[in-house]
């Protein structure tokens, strides 16, 4: 869970307005609510499903903006703090916010993969979060284009290109990791920004 230090709250307030810290506090409250539901034993499948659906809904309510409009650059991966404080996101920002929210809930990173796909309906690149209950499972897809959390096998409109988490990088149809996520420059930049936020 992100630590909302006084320095971080002052920073977002000065950059995005006096109500920006409130949006971060709301995110923290949502995480605390979910943590309070968890017991000392691992969460049940239905509890995990509730977390998936809740955080899918939570992040999907952030307004959609293209990077060129919101950040004035072609491609920008925002930290969850930046996304909520600025009140704007595109597909990778939604996936990143969901990833770090579920990770903070104790969901193992081995179960989570940020997944770059081709969205056939719009014929464009897109990004979603995949949750794997077991390593070889048909994953659940958390997507800003779809209110429902559905199995990947039901999302025939999405064609996977590659996926990654904190540690590894996968290509479609290959069970073993094909590299390390630090090969992705925008992911490295994102983690650097998050580290700076932690030290404010």
C-alpha positions in Angstrom: 0.0 0.0 0.0 1.4 3.4 -1.0 2.4 5.5 2.0 0.7 8.9 1.8 3.5 11.0 3.3 2.9 14.7 4.0 5.5 15.5 1.2 3.6 13.4 -1.3 0.3 15.0 -0.4 1.8 18.5 -0.6 3.2 17.6 -4.0 0.0 16.3 -5.6 -1.9 19.3 -4.1 0.5 21.8 -5.7 0.4 20.0 -9.0 -3.2 18.9 -9.4 -5.2 21.0 -7.0 -6.3 20.9 -3.4 -8.7 18.0 -3.9 -6.0 15.7 -5.3 -4.9 14.4 -1.8 -8.6 13.5 -1.1 -8.6 11.1 -4.1 -5.5 9.4 -2.8 -7.0 9.1 0.6 -10.1 7.5 -1.0 -7.8 4.9 -2.7 -6.1 4.2 0.7 -9.5 3.8 2.3 -10.6 1.3 -0.4 -7.5 -0.8 0.2 -8.0 -0.7 4.0 -11.6 -1.9 3.6 -10.4 -4.9 1.6 -7.6 -5.7 4.0 -10.0 -5.6 6.9 -12.1 -8.3 5.2 -9.1 -10.6 4.9 -8.5 -13.2 7.6 -5.2 -14.7 8.7 -5.7 -17.6 6.2 -5.4 -17.0 2.5 -8.5 -15.4 0.9 -11.1 -17.8 -0.6 -11.7 -17.8 -4.4 -14.9 -15.8 -3.8 -13.0 -13.2 -1.8 -10.4 -12.9 -4.5 -13.2 -12.6 -7.1 -14.7 -9.7 -5.0 -11.4 -7.9 -4.9 -11.0 -8.3 -8.7 -14.4 -6.9 -9.4 -14.2 -4.1 -6.8 -10.8 -2.8 -8.0 -11.8 -3.2 -11.7 -14.8 -1.0 -11.0 -12.8 1.4 -8.8 -10.2 2.2 -11.4 -12.6 2.1 -14.4 -14.4 5.1 -12.9 -11.4 7.4 -13.6 -12.0 9.5 -16.6 -10.4 8.3 -19.9 -7.9 10.5 -21.7 -5.4 9.8 -24.4 -1.7 10.4 -23.3 -1.3 13.1 -26.0 -4.2 15.0 -24.5 -3.5 14.3 -20.8 0.3 14.2 -20.6 1.2 16.0 -23.9 3.3 13.0 -25.0 2.6 10.0 -27.3 3.0 7.3 -24.6 3.2 7.8 -20.9 2.7 5.2 -18.1 1.4 7.0 -15.1 1.9 5.8 -11.5 -1.3 5.1 -9.6 -0.7 8.3 -7.6 -0.5 10.3 -10.9 -3.6 8.7 -12.3 -5.8 9.4 -9.3 -4.3 12.8 -8.5 -4.7 14.0 -12.1 -8.1 12.3 -12.6 -7.2 10.8 -16.0 -6.1 7.5 -17.4 -5.7 5.5 -20.5 -5.6 1.7 -20.8 -2.2 1.0 -19.4 -2.8 3.4 -16.4 -6.0 1.5 -15.5 -4.1 -1.9 -15.7 -1.2 -0.5 -13.6 -3.5 0.9 -11.0 -5.3 -2.5 -10.7 -2.0 -4.3 -10.6 -0.6 -2.3 -7.7 -3.9 -2.3 -5.8 -4.2 -6.1 -5.9 -0.5 -6.5 -5.1 -1.0 -4.4 -2.0 -3.8 -6.7 -1.0 -1.4 -9.6 -0.9 -2.1 -11.1 -4.3 1.2 -12.7 -5.4 2.8 -11.0 -8.3 3.1 -14.5 -9.9 -0.7 -14.4 -10.3 -0.8 -11.0 -11.9 0.3 -10.0 -15.5 -0.1 -6.7 -17.1 -1.0 -7.8 -20.6 -0.5 -5.9 -23.9 -3.2 -7.1 -26.4 -4.7 -6.2 -29.7 -8.3 -5.1 -29.3 -9.9 -6.5 -32.5 -13.1 -4.5 -32.1 -11.2 -1.2 -32.3 -8.2 -2.6 -34.2 -5.8 -1.0 -31.9 -3.2 -1.7 -29.2 -4.7 -2.1 -25.7 -3.6 -3.1 -22.2 -5.4 -5.1 -19.5 -4.6 -6.9 -16.3 -4.7 -10.7 -16.1 -5.2 -12.6 -12.9 -4.1 -16.3 -12.9 -5.6 -18.3 -10.0 -3.0 -21.0 -10.8 -0.1 -20.8 -13.2 -1.8 -22.7 -16.0 -5.3 -21.3 -15.4 -7.5 -19.5 -17.9 -6.9 -16.0 -16.4 -9.5 -13.4 -15.4 -9.3 -10.2 -17.4 -9.7 -6.8 -15.8 -10.3 -4.3 -18.5 -11.4 -0.6 -18.7 -13.4 -1.5 -21.8 -15.5 -4.0 -20.0 -17.3 -3.6 -16.6 -17.3 -7.4 -16.0 -14.3 -9.5 -15.0 -14.3 -12.3 -17.5 -12.1 -15.3 -18.3 -9.7 -14.8 -21.2 -11.3 -17.6 -23.1 -14.5 -15.5 -23.2 -12.6 -12.4 -24.5 -12.2 -13.4 -28.1 -12.0 -9.7 -29.0 -8.5 -9.6 -27.4 -5.3 -11.1 -28.9 -2.4 -11.2 -26.5 1.0 -9.8 -27.6 3.1 -10.0 -24.4 2.6 -9.8 -20.7 4.7 -9.0 -17.7 4.8 -8.4 -13.9 7.4 -7.2 -11.4 9.8 -9.9 -12.4 9.2 -11.6 -15.8 8.1 -11.1 -19.4 6.0 -13.7 -21.4 5.1 -14.2 -25.0 1.8 -15.7 -26.0 1.7 -19.5 -26.1 4.9 -19.9 -24.1 4.6 -21.2 -20.6 8.1 -20.2 -19.4 9.1 -16.6 -19.0 10.9 -15.2 -22.1 12.8 -12.4 -20.4 12.7 -9.9 -17.6 10.2 -7.0 -17.2 13.1 -4.6 -16.8 13.6 -4.9 -20.5 10.5 -2.6 -20.9 11.7 1.0 -20.7 8.4 2.5 -19.8 8.0 -0.1 -16.9 11.5 0.9 -15.6 10.5 4.6 -15.8 7.3 3.9 -13.9 9.1 2.1 -11.1 11.6 4.9 -10.8 8.8 7.4 -10.5 7.1 5.3 -7.8 10.4 5.1 -5.9 10.6 8.9 -6.0 7.0 9.2 -4.7 7.9 6.9 -1.8 10.7 9.2 -0.7 8.8 12.5 -0.8 
